[in-house]
Amino acid sequence: MTDPYRLVPTAPPLDDYLRLRTDSGLSPRNAGQGAGAITGSWSFCHVVDAVGRPVAMGRTIGDGGWYFHIADIATDPAHQRRGLGRQVVTWLLDDIRSRAPEGAYVTLIGDPPGQRLYRSLGLDDVAPSLGMALVL
Ligand SMILES: CC(C)(COP(=O)(O)OP(=O)(O)OC[C@H]1O[C@@H](n2cnc3c(N)ncnc32)[C@H](O)[C@@H]1OP(=O)(O)O)[C@@H](O)C(=O)NCCC(=O)NCCS
């Protein structure tokens, strides 16, 4: 059987970015925030289904030197548990491996649904450090 999914190495359209965040349960973002994510990321990919609709995505924010932060890992609930999240994170990591200078430091905030996936791809918690955030 042919794979109905195809990975696209770019950002999804803005509406799909906003939809995938909301539908997957991530906090909603407005169009201005989404536009910044789409134009300002170091790397972005998404997965489309058989009719070309974006159903999974992820991106990397990076300085191009050594610090890279993976964000917005999300799969449409109707397409989860089919390996798309793994495909997206694997692609993002491979892209950092291939384009970043040696010694890249990769971080992410691992929400519970993705933690097993991230660990299985080599990411580990930062204890005794602590992930910290501030919403302004
Ligand atoms: C986290 C998330 C992106 C994972 O997406 P996904 O496309 O379901 O990811 P995968 O299919 O690669 O893996 C998920 C699970 O499905 C399993 N799986 C993969 N292919 C499968 C298949 N064909 N049949 C059954 N299970 C399968 C994987 O083993 C994995 O299991 P585990 O969680 O017990 O380790 C998704 O759950 C999501 O969008 N969650 C809400 C948003 C969120 O929290 N994002 C993370 C922010 S840090």
The ligand as a Gaussian input file, in Angstrom:
#p B3LYP/6-31G(d) Opt

LIG

0 1
 C        2.866000      14.488000      20.630000
 C        2.252000      14.265000      19.261000
 C        2.751000      15.330000      18.319000
 C        2.673000      12.892000      18.739000
 O        2.170000      12.806000      17.419000
 P        1.891000      11.414000      16.685000
 O        1.808000      11.719000      15.237000
 O        0.771000      10.703000      17.304000
 O        3.274000      10.660000      17.008000
 P        3.702000       9.175000      16.593000
 O        2.581000       8.493000      15.880000
 O        5.031000       9.267000      15.938000
 O        3.930000       8.502000      18.025000
 C        2.927000       8.540000      19.015000
 C        2.667000       7.141000      19.553000
 O        2.031000       6.370000      18.548000
 C        2.715000       5.121000      18.423000
 N        2.559000       4.676000      17.044000
 C        3.253000       5.103000      15.971000
 N        2.818000       4.462000      14.870000
 C        1.820000       3.639000      15.281000
 C        0.957000       2.745000      14.618000
 N        1.040000       2.531000      13.304000
 N        0.037000       2.075000      15.347000
 C       -0.069000       2.264000      16.670000
 N        0.714000       3.118000      17.349000
 C        1.644000       3.793000      16.677000
 C        4.125000       5.432000      18.807000
 O        4.836000       4.287000      19.217000
 C        3.911000       6.397000      19.928000
 O        3.627000       5.679000      21.123000
 P        4.075000       6.229000      22.566000
 O        3.512000       7.635000      22.687000
 O        3.468000       5.264000      23.498000
 O        5.563000       6.230000      22.550000
 C        0.702000      14.280000      19.326000
 O        0.279000      13.397000      20.344000
 C        0.119000      15.655000      19.580000
 O       -0.066000      16.447000      18.670000
 N       -0.221000      15.910000      20.870000
 C       -0.871000      17.167000      21.237000
 C        0.065000      18.334000      21.085000
 C        1.291000      18.166000      21.951000
 O        1.219000      17.934000      23.146000
 N        2.456000      18.303000      21.294000
 C        3.732000      18.164000      21.953000
 C        4.194000      19.492000      22.405000
 S        5.774000      19.341000      23.226000

